[in-house]
C-alpha cells in the first residue's frame, strides 16, 4: 500500500490582480548541505520539472557547471535551460532525487510533473 497525503488547491493572485486556484504544494529542495523552502505547482500535464534561475542560485548551483542542455517549449521556449538534479522532500515523504530543467527564466514558480512524485 502507498501512503498518501492530500494537498488542497490554493488561491493565489498575480501581480496584475488576477486570481487563480491551482494545486500548489510545499517543497524542500536541497543541493548538498544547502536547502530552501519553496512552493511548487503540481502540473500533471507538464513533461519536465522546471526550476527558476533564482532558486538554483539560492541552492548555490553554478550555471556554468551544468553541461546538459534542455530544450523547453511553450512560454519558456525562448529561455535557455540546463539539467540539474536536486533532492526534494514533500510533507512527510522521504526525500527523492528530482531532475530539473533549470531555466534562466526570472519566474519564481517551480513546476513539478506529477509522475515524478510517484514512488511505489
C-alpha positions as CSV (number, residue, x, y, z in Angstrom):
1,X,0.0,0.0,0.0
2,X,1.2,3.5,-0.8
3,X,0.8,6.1,1.9
4,X,-0.8,9.3,0.7
5,X,-1.2,13.0,1.6
6,X,-3.8,15.4,0.4
7,X,-2.9,18.9,-0.8
8,X,-5.7,21.5,-1.2
9,X,-6.0,23.8,-4.2
10,X,-4.7,27.2,-3.2
11,X,-5.9,30.6,-4.4
12,X,-3.2,33.0,-5.5
13,X,-3.2,36.4,-7.0
14,X,-0.6,37.5,-9.6
15,X,1.0,41.0,-9.9
16,X,-1.8,42.1,-12.2
17,X,-4.5,41.2,-9.7
18,X,-5.7,38.1,-11.5
19,X,-6.7,35.3,-9.2
20,X,-6.4,31.5,-9.8
21,X,-6.9,28.4,-7.9
22,X,-4.2,25.8,-8.5
23,X,-2.6,22.7,-6.9
24,X,0.4,24.1,-5.1
25,X,2.5,22.1,-2.6
26,X,5.3,22.9,-0.2
27,X,8.6,21.6,-1.3
28,X,12.0,21.5,0.4
29,X,14.8,21.4,-2.2
30,X,18.4,20.5,-1.3
31,X,21.7,20.7,-3.1
32,X,24.3,19.0,-0.8
33,X,24.0,20.8,2.6
34,X,22.1,23.8,1.2
35,X,18.3,23.8,1.4
36,X,15.5,26.1,0.6
37,X,11.7,26.0,1.1
38,X,9.6,26.7,-1.9
39,X,6.1,26.4,-3.3
40,X,5.7,24.2,-6.4
41,X,2.9,24.0,-8.9
42,X,1.8,20.4,-9.4
43,X,1.3,20.3,-13.2
44,X,0.0,16.9,-14.3
45,X,0.3,18.0,-18.0
46,X,4.0,19.0,-17.8
47,X,6.6,16.8,-19.4
48,X,9.5,18.2,-17.3
49,X,10.2,19.6,-13.8
50,X,11.2,23.3,-14.2
51,X,13.3,25.2,-11.7
52,X,13.6,29.1,-11.9
53,X,17.1,30.6,-12.1
54,X,17.0,32.4,-8.7
55,X,16.1,29.2,-6.8
56,X,19.0,27.4,-8.3
57,X,21.3,30.3,-7.2
58,X,19.8,30.1,-3.7
59,X,20.9,26.4,-3.7
60,X,24.4,27.5,-4.7
61,X,24.2,25.7,-8.1
62,X,26.6,27.1,-10.7
63,X,25.1,27.7,-14.1
64,X,28.4,27.3,-16.0
65,X,28.9,23.9,-14.4
66,X,25.6,22.4,-15.7
67,X,26.5,20.9,-19.1
68,X,23.3,19.1,-20.1
69,X,21.2,21.5,-22.3
70,X,17.4,21.1,-22.1
71,X,15.0,22.4,-24.8
72,X,11.9,23.9,-23.2
73,X,8.6,24.5,-25.1
74,X,5.6,26.7,-24.6
75,X,6.0,30.0,-22.8
76,X,9.5,29.0,-21.7
77,X,10.8,28.1,-25.1
78,X,12.9,31.3,-25.5
79,X,14.8,30.6,-22.2
80,X,17.9,28.6,-22.1
81,X,17.7,25.7,-19.6
82,X,20.2,23.2,-18.3
83,X,19.8,19.9,-16.4
84,X,20.1,20.0,-12.6
85,X,19.5,17.2,-10.1
86,X,18.3,18.1,-6.6
87,X,16.9,16.3,-3.6
88,X,13.3,17.2,-3.0
89,X,11.1,16.5,0.1
90,X,7.3,16.9,0.2
91,X,5.4,16.6,3.5
92,X,6.3,13.5,5.5
93,X,7.6,11.6,2.5
94,X,11.3,10.6,2.2
95,X,13.4,12.8,0.0
96,X,13.8,11.8,-3.6
97,X,16.1,12.9,-6.4
98,X,14.3,15.2,-8.9
99,X,15.8,16.1,-12.3
100,X,15.0,19.8,-13.3
101,X,15.3,21.9,-16.3
102,X,17.0,24.8,-14.6
103,X,15.9,27.8,-16.7
104,X,17.2,31.3,-16.8
105,X,13.6,32.5,-16.5
106,X,13.0,35.0,-13.7
107,X,9.6,33.4,-12.9
108,X,9.6,32.4,-9.3
109,X,7.3,29.3,-9.8
110,X,8.6,25.8,-9.6
111,X,6.7,23.3,-11.8
112,X,6.7,19.7,-10.8
113,X,5.4,17.0,-13.1
114,X,3.1,14.6,-11.2
115,X,4.6,11.3,-12.4
116,X,8.0,12.4,-10.9
117,X,6.5,12.2,-7.4
118,X,5.1,8.7,-7.5
119,X,7.0,6.1,-5.6
120,X,5.7,2.5,-5.2
